[in-house]
Each structure stands twice: as structure tokens, then as C-alpha cells.
Amino acid sequence: MPALTLTELARELGARLEGDGSRVIRGVAPIESARADELTFLANPAYAPRLAASGAGAVLVAEDHAGEVPMAVLRVGNPRLAFGRAIARFHPRPRPAPGVHPSAVVAPSARLAADVFVGPCAVVGERCEVGAGSVLHAHCVLYEDVVVGRACTIHSHVSLREGTRLGDRVEIHNGSVIGADGFGFEPDESGRLEKIPQAGRVRIEDDVEIQANVCVDRASLGETVIRRGAKIDNLTQVGHSCSVGEDSILCAQVGLAGSSHVGRRAMLGGQAGLAGHLTIGDGAQVAAQAGVPGDVAPGTAVGGSPSVEIGLWRRQFVALARLPEALKTLKALVREVEGLTGRPAPPSGRP
């Protein structure tokens, strides 16, 4: 494991050091378990009291942190981001040595860069191209005419269906299926469902990460597109002919019905669902478990099912919790009215 002095580490992280720059740091750890040769971080001020009992050699804090700190300090704009970079520095991901495993099947017409790794039982189909520095782990399958860019990592049991295009530095985690048929059927004259051919493809741009067991369907015509830098969490469904904008985040179990379009830097919370043929604007936010039936304007936030403006949804949520007590009060008032008038109160909704 690499070791750095605090001076070297501060330089790499763009941090302002307060303390002994010659102290050697050999790793990273949480506040509670960090040792004298390890770096920790403080992003939430609520955890500041824990620093007093920490054995860490140094801590990353925000530039404006004002509390007492009993160890060396590295001040940065975003402690969590800087700590993530420190983790990458001390725990670099191992990369397999280039080569094709004897059990892998590579079609004669496929073109692989010289330093590509193809793992055990992987399959690379006809006319595929795999760029420099890319890794295809065990049991992944590339159908025909797939293009994988440079420095991509395709983990085990990933399937890239015919015609799929990946840019550079794309990472796809275990079990994901990219480019399967979209869900398109139409009743015929007798009422039986007839499949509508899915003749398009999936295109994934640079620096996208798709996590485990995600399904991104091919377009019926044209392309389903995941744009540069987007991040898609586990168990997400992206339907046919959808697009996901640059640097957008789709959390676990999000579902996009066909021809949905998500703008740049949008955020969709876990289990949010989008009806088809709608647009989520740039910078919009959709709360977890929201059901979205229509377009969401850029920069706005919605929640609930059907979704409404986030402030209204929160008020509705609070009111719903009070509804049982409100009904008790209403019934008591009805009985009081009946006692005063000597006749039953009119049914709800009538004068």
C-alpha cells in the first residue's frame, strides 16, 4: 500500500494543511477506527465531537470548520469528495494483466486492442471492437457489432446486445443487460399480441457508470442514449428510446417507460417511476417513490404519486398523518350539531 507524507497528500488533494507535514499516512479509515497513520474525514458537523476520541493522524474538514481538532487538519472545499479521492489513492483498483483467457471465445472478425483483457468464458461476437485498456471480465457476452471504447470495465455476466456502442471509461457492473429488446407489442386483428420489432440500439457515452442488474433497452428505431457522466444505480430500468442526460443520477429501482427523456444533472430518487413520452428538465429532482405522469420543468422538484411540487407534497404528507384525528374531530362536531338542532346532519357534499 502506498504511503505519503501529509505535505504530499495535501498537495494531491488540493488541501490546506495545518499540522506536521512530515507525518506519514498509509491509509484511510472512519473516525471511530482510524489509527495514527490513517486519514479520516468530517463532512457532517454533528460528528465533530467524535474527533476527540479518534486516533486518526489527520482529518479532512471543510474550509470553514471552526471546532477544536486534536490532530493534523487538511482543509478542503468538499471533505467527502476529497476523502473519496484519498480512498482511490490508497486503494487503487487492481487491473488484470492484458491477454485473452484460453476459455474465452473471440470471433475471428473481432478487433481487440493489444492491451485488452478478456476473462474466462467471456464471448466476443463477430465484428466487435474493444478499445485500448479495456477489461472484459469472466462470462460477459458481447453480441455482434458491439463497440467498446478505451479504458472500459465490463464486469462478469454483463450482456451487451447487438449494435451497442460504449464510449471511453464506461464501467458496467455485474449482471446488467444493455440493448435487450424494448417492450413493444400490439394486438392483431384477433386480439393476440404481436411483437413490434426493436430495430434500434443503445449508445452509452464517455464516463458513464451503470451498476448491477440494470436493464437498458434498445430503441425501437434510432437510439436509446445514456449521455456523458450519467450514473445509474442497481436494478434500474431504462425503456426503449429513452435518453438520460449528462451527469444525471438515477437511484436504485428507478423505472423509465419508453421515450422518456431526462435532462442534464437531474436526480431521480429510488423507486421513482416515469410514464412514457415525458421530459424531466435539466436540474430537476424527483423524490423517492414518486410516480411522474407528466413533464417536470427544469430546476423544479416533485414528489408523491401522482407527483406534485415538492412543497405541496410535503404538506399533503403531513396532513395525511393527521387525517385520523381530524376525522374524530369531525365526527364529534357532527354529533354536537345533531344535538343542537335535533336532526341528523346533512350527508357530506349536500347543503
C-alpha positions as CSV (number, residue, x, y, z in Angstrom):
1,M,0.0,0.0,0.0
2,P,1.5,3.4,-0.9
3,A,2.5,5.8,1.8
4,L,2.5,9.6,1.7
5,T,3.5,12.4,4.0
6,L,0.8,14.9,4.9
7,T,2.6,17.5,2.8
8,E,2.4,15.2,-0.3
9,L,-1.2,14.2,0.4
10,A,-2.3,17.8,0.9
11,R,-0.7,18.7,-2.5
12,E,-2.5,15.8,-4.2
13,L,-5.9,16.7,-2.7
14,G,-5.6,20.4,-3.1
15,A,-5.9,20.8,0.7
16,R,-4.6,23.4,3.1
17,L,-2.5,21.7,5.8
18,E,-2.4,22.6,9.4
19,G,0.0,20.4,11.3
20,D,3.1,18.3,10.9
21,G,3.6,17.8,7.2
22,S,6.2,15.1,7.8
23,R,3.7,12.7,9.3
24,V,3.3,9.6,7.1
25,I,-0.2,8.4,6.1
26,R,-0.6,4.8,5.0
27,G,-4.3,4.5,4.6
28,V,-7.8,5.9,5.3
29,A,-10.5,4.9,7.9
30,P,-13.7,6.1,9.6
31,I,-13.4,8.5,12.6
32,E,-14.0,5.7,15.1
33,S,-11.4,3.2,13.9
34,A,-8.7,5.4,12.3
35,R,-5.1,5.0,13.6
36,A,-2.2,7.3,13.8
37,D,-1.0,6.6,10.2
38,E,-4.5,6.9,8.7
39,L,-6.6,9.8,7.3
40,T,-10.3,10.3,8.2
41,F,-12.8,13.0,7.3
42,L,-15.6,15.1,8.8
43,A,-18.4,16.2,6.4
44,N,-21.2,16.4,8.9
45,P,-20.6,18.8,11.8
46,A,-22.8,16.7,14.0
47,Y,-20.0,14.1,14.2
48,A,-17.4,16.7,15.3
49,P,-17.4,15.5,19.0
50,R,-16.2,12.1,17.9
51,L,-12.9,13.6,16.8
52,A,-11.8,14.0,20.4
53,A,-11.7,10.2,20.8
54,S,-10.3,9.4,17.4
55,G,-6.8,8.1,16.9
56,A,-6.5,9.4,13.3
57,G,-3.3,11.0,12.2
58,A,-5.1,13.6,10.2
59,V,-8.6,14.7,9.3
60,L,-10.2,16.3,6.2
61,V,-12.6,19.1,7.2
62,A,-14.4,21.9,5.4
63,E,-12.6,25.2,4.9
64,D,-14.8,27.0,7.4
65,H,-14.7,24.3,10.1
66,A,-14.1,26.2,13.4
67,G,-14.2,23.5,16.1
68,E,-11.2,22.1,18.1
69,V,-9.4,19.3,16.2
70,P,-6.9,17.2,18.1
71,M,-4.9,16.1,15.1
72,A,-3.5,17.5,11.8
73,V,-6.0,19.1,9.6
74,L,-6.5,19.2,5.8
75,R,-8.9,21.9,4.9
76,V,-10.8,21.5,1.6
77,G,-13.9,22.7,-0.1
78,N,-15.6,19.3,-0.1
79,P,-14.3,16.8,2.5
80,R,-16.4,13.9,1.3
81,L,-15.1,14.3,-2.3
82,A,-11.5,14.7,-1.1
83,F,-11.8,11.6,1.0
84,G,-13.1,9.7,-2.0
85,R,-10.0,10.7,-3.9
86,A,-7.9,9.6,-0.9
87,I,-9.5,6.2,-0.9
88,A,-8.7,5.8,-4.6
89,R,-5.1,6.9,-3.9
90,F,-4.6,4.3,-1.1
91,H,-6.7,1.5,-2.6
92,P,-6.1,1.5,-6.3
93,R,-8.3,-1.0,-8.1
94,P,-6.3,-4.0,-9.4
95,R,-6.3,-4.5,-13.2
96,P,-5.8,-7.9,-14.8
97,A,-2.8,-8.3,-17.0
98,P,-3.6,-8.0,-20.7
99,G,-4.5,-11.2,-22.6
100,V,-7.3,-13.5,-23.6
101,H,-8.1,-16.4,-21.4
102,P,-7.9,-19.8,-23.1
103,S,-11.6,-20.5,-22.3
104,A,-12.8,-17.2,-23.8
105,V,-14.4,-17.2,-27.3
106,V,-13.4,-14.4,-29.6
107,A,-14.8,-14.2,-33.1
108,P,-12.3,-14.1,-36.0
109,S,-13.7,-10.8,-37.2
110,A,-13.5,-9.1,-33.8
111,R,-10.8,-6.4,-33.2
112,L,-9.2,-6.1,-29.8
113,A,-6.5,-3.6,-28.8
114,A,-3.2,-5.2,-27.8
115,D,-3.6,-4.5,-24.0
116,V,-7.2,-5.7,-23.6
117,F,-8.1,-8.3,-21.0
118,V,-10.7,-10.9,-21.8
119,G,-11.6,-13.2,-18.9
120,P,-12.6,-16.8,-18.6
121,C,-15.6,-17.9,-20.6
122,A,-16.2,-14.4,-22.0
123,V,-17.6,-14.2,-25.5
124,V,-16.8,-11.5,-28.1
125,G,-19.0,-11.7,-31.2
126,E,-18.4,-11.1,-34.8
127,R,-17.3,-7.6,-35.9
128,C,-16.9,-6.3,-32.3
129,E,-14.3,-3.7,-31.4
130,V,-12.7,-3.3,-28.0
131,G,-10.5,-0.3,-27.3
132,A,-7.2,0.1,-25.6
133,G,-7.0,-0.7,-21.9
134,S,-10.5,-2.2,-21.6
135,V,-11.3,-5.2,-19.4
136,L,-13.9,-7.8,-20.1
137,H,-14.4,-10.0,-17.0
138,A,-15.5,-13.6,-16.8
139,H,-18.7,-14.7,-18.5
140,C,-19.5,-11.3,-20.1
141,V,-21.0,-11.5,-23.6
142,L,-20.7,-9.1,-26.5
143,Y,-23.1,-9.9,-29.3
144,E,-22.2,-9.0,-32.9
145,D,-21.2,-5.4,-33.9
146,V,-20.6,-4.1,-30.4
147,V,-18.1,-1.3,-29.9
148,V,-16.4,-0.8,-26.5
149,G,-14.3,2.3,-26.2
150,R,-11.0,2.8,-24.3
151,A,-10.4,2.0,-20.6
152,C,-13.8,0.5,-20.1
153,T,-14.5,-2.2,-17.5
154,I,-17.3,-4.7,-18.2
155,H,-17.8,-6.9,-15.1
156,S,-18.9,-10.6,-15.1
157,H,-22.2,-11.7,-16.5
158,V,-22.9,-8.4,-18.3
159,S,-24.6,-8.8,-21.7
160,L,-24.0,-6.2,-24.5
161,R,-26.5,-6.9,-27.2
162,E,-26.1,-6.4,-30.9
163,G,-25.0,-3.0,-32.1
164,T,-24.4,-1.5,-28.6
165,R,-21.9,1.4,-28.5
166,L,-19.9,2.3,-25.5
167,G,-17.7,5.4,-25.2
168,D,-14.5,5.7,-23.2
169,R,-14.1,4.9,-19.5
170,V,-17.5,3.3,-19.2
171,E,-18.0,0.8,-16.3
172,I,-20.9,-1.7,-16.2
173,H,-21.3,-3.8,-13.2
174,N,-22.3,-7.4,-12.8
175,G,-25.5,-8.8,-14.4
176,S,-26.6,-5.7,-16.3
177,V,-28.1,-6.2,-19.8
178,I,-27.6,-3.4,-22.3
179,G,-29.5,-3.4,-25.5
180,A,-32.2,-6.1,-25.0
181,D,-35.4,-5.6,-26.9
182,G,-37.7,-2.8,-25.7
183,F,-41.2,-3.9,-24.5
184,G,-43.2,-3.3,-27.7
185,F,-46.4,-5.3,-28.6
186,E,-49.6,-4.5,-30.4
187,P,-52.9,-6.6,-30.6
188,D,-53.5,-8.1,-34.0
189,E,-56.9,-8.5,-35.7
190,S,-57.8,-11.4,-33.4
191,G,-56.6,-9.6,-30.2
192,R,-53.4,-11.6,-29.9
193,L,-50.3,-9.6,-29.1
194,E,-47.8,-9.2,-31.9
195,K,-44.2,-8.1,-31.3
196,I,-43.1,-4.8,-32.7
197,P,-39.5,-5.3,-34.0
198,Q,-37.0,-3.4,-31.9
199,A,-34.5,-2.3,-34.7
200,G,-32.5,0.4,-32.9
201,R,-29.6,0.2,-30.5
202,V,-28.1,1.6,-27.2
203,R,-25.4,4.2,-27.2
204,I,-23.5,5.0,-23.9
205,E,-21.2,8.0,-23.9
206,D,-18.0,8.6,-22.0
207,D,-17.5,8.3,-18.2
208,V,-20.9,6.6,-17.6
209,E,-21.2,4.1,-14.7
210,I,-24.0,1.5,-14.7
211,Q,-24.3,-0.6,-11.6
212,A,-25.5,-4.1,-11.0
213,N,-28.6,-5.7,-12.7
214,V,-29.6,-2.7,-14.7
215,C,-31.6,-3.1,-17.9
216,V,-31.2,-0.5,-20.7
217,D,-33.4,-1.4,-23.7
218,R,-32.6,-0.8,-27.3
219,A,-34.6,1.7,-29.2
220,S,-37.5,0.6,-31.4
221,L,-35.9,2.8,-34.0
222,G,-32.8,5.0,-33.6
223,E,-31.0,5.0,-30.2
224,T,-31.5,4.8,-26.5
225,V,-28.8,7.2,-25.2
226,I,-27.1,7.4,-21.8
227,R,-25.1,10.7,-22.0
228,R,-21.7,11.6,-20.7
229,G,-21.1,11.1,-17.0
230,A,-24.5,9.8,-16.1
231,K,-24.7,7.4,-13.1
232,I,-27.3,4.6,-12.9
233,D,-27.8,2.6,-9.7
234,N,-28.7,-1.0,-9.2
235,L,-31.9,-2.5,-10.5
236,T,-32.9,0.4,-12.7
237,Q,-35.0,0.0,-15.9
238,V,-34.4,2.4,-18.9
239,G,-37.0,1.7,-21.5
240,H,-36.7,1.8,-25.3
241,S,-35.9,5.1,-27.0
242,C,-35.2,6.9,-23.7
243,S,-32.4,9.3,-23.1
244,V,-30.6,10.2,-19.8
245,G,-28.8,13.5,-19.7
246,E,-25.2,14.4,-18.8
247,D,-24.2,13.9,-15.1
248,S,-27.7,12.8,-14.1
249,I,-28.3,10.3,-11.3
250,L,-30.8,7.5,-11.4
251,C,-31.0,5.8,-8.0
252,A,-31.9,2.2,-7.3
253,Q,-35.1,0.7,-8.9
254,V,-35.9,3.8,-10.9
255,G,-38.1,3.0,-13.9
256,L,-38.3,4.9,-17.2
257,A,-41.0,3.9,-19.5
258,G,-40.4,4.2,-23.2
259,S,-39.4,7.5,-24.8
260,S,-38.8,9.3,-21.5
261,H,-36.1,11.9,-21.5
262,V,-34.1,13.0,-18.5
263,G,-32.2,16.3,-18.8
264,R,-28.7,17.3,-17.6
265,R,-27.8,16.9,-13.9
266,A,-31.3,15.7,-12.9
267,M,-31.7,13.4,-9.9
268,L,-34.3,10.7,-9.6
269,G,-34.7,9.1,-6.2
270,G,-35.0,5.4,-5.5
271,Q,-38.1,3.6,-7.0
272,A,-39.3,6.8,-8.8
273,G,-41.3,5.8,-11.9
274,L,-41.8,7.8,-15.1
275,A,-44.7,7.4,-17.5
276,G,-43.7,7.2,-21.1
277,H,-43.2,10.1,-23.6
278,L,-42.3,12.7,-21.0
279,T,-39.4,15.0,-20.2
280,I,-37.6,15.7,-16.9
281,G,-35.9,19.1,-17.3
282,D,-32.3,20.0,-16.6
283,G,-31.5,20.1,-12.9
284,A,-34.9,18.7,-11.9
285,Q,-35.3,16.5,-8.8
286,V,-37.8,13.6,-8.4
287,A,-38.3,12.3,-4.9
288,A,-38.0,8.6,-4.0
289,Q,-41.1,6.5,-4.9
290,A,-42.7,9.4,-6.9
291,G,-45.0,8.5,-9.8
292,V,-44.5,11.0,-12.5
293,P,-47.3,11.2,-15.1
294,G,-46.1,14.3,-17.0
295,D,-43.3,16.6,-17.8
296,V,-41.2,18.2,-14.9
297,A,-39.9,21.7,-15.6
298,P,-36.2,22.4,-15.4
299,G,-34.9,23.1,-11.9
300,T,-38.0,22.0,-10.1
301,A,-38.6,19.3,-7.5
302,V,-41.6,16.9,-7.3
303,G,-42.7,14.1,-5.1
304,G,-45.7,11.9,-4.4
305,S,-47.9,9.7,-6.7
306,P,-49.1,11.3,-8.8
307,S,-46.2,13.7,-8.4
308,V,-46.8,17.3,-7.4
309,E,-44.5,20.2,-6.5
310,I,-42.3,19.1,-3.6
311,G,-43.5,21.6,-1.0
312,L,-47.2,20.7,-1.7
313,W,-46.3,17.0,-1.5
314,R,-44.7,17.5,2.0
315,R,-47.8,19.4,3.2
316,Q,-50.0,16.6,1.9
317,F,-47.9,14.0,3.6
318,V,-48.1,15.8,7.0
319,A,-51.9,16.3,6.5
320,L,-52.4,12.6,5.8
321,A,-50.8,11.7,9.1
322,R,-53.2,13.9,10.9
323,L,-56.3,12.7,9.0
324,P,-57.5,10.0,11.6
325,E,-57.5,12.7,14.3
326,A,-59.2,15.1,12.0
327,L,-62.0,12.6,11.3
328,K,-62.5,12.0,15.0
329,T,-62.9,15.8,15.5
330,L,-65.3,16.0,12.6
331,K,-67.5,13.2,13.9
332,A,-67.6,14.9,17.3
333,L,-68.7,18.1,15.7
334,V,-71.4,16.3,13.7
335,R,-72.8,14.8,16.9
336,E,-72.7,18.2,18.6
337,V,-74.6,19.8,15.6
338,E,-77.2,17.0,15.7
339,G,-77.7,17.5,19.5
340,L,-78.2,21.3,19.0
341,T,-80.6,21.0,16.0
342,G,-82.4,17.8,16.9
343,R,-82.0,16.4,13.4
344,P,-79.3,14.5,11.6
345,A,-76.6,16.5,9.9
346,P,-76.9,16.5,6.1
347,P,-74.9,14.0,4.1
348,S,-71.4,15.1,3.1
349,G,-71.4,17.2,0.0
350,R,-75.0,18.3,0.3
351,P,-76.4,21.6,1.7
